[in-house]
Amino acid sequence: MWPPLDRAIARLAAVEPAATQELGAGTVITDQLVRLRALRRGAIARWGALLAEHGRLVERRWLRGEKIADAAVLSAPELGPVA
């Protein structure tokens, strides 16, 4: 699992024991944990879509030689110096 998410989950379990439910073998599930995991899955999916679009734009610009009008994603420093 992603370490910052693990820390957030641990804090939620410690701070809100009333929202915690024990299920077999010591597994702890909270409403917040379920929401955090759903948010994480959504964020990973959106990040993957962004990177896929970046890859398509890089291919169009550099391999096909097309002019890309307004592609802010190509100039985003967080994605690296590829474009």
Secondary structure, DSSP 8 states (H G I E B T S, - for coil): --HHHHHHHHHHHHH-GGGEEEETTTEEEEHHHHHHHHHHHHHHHHHHHHHHHHHHHHIIIIIS----SS-GGGG-GGG-S--
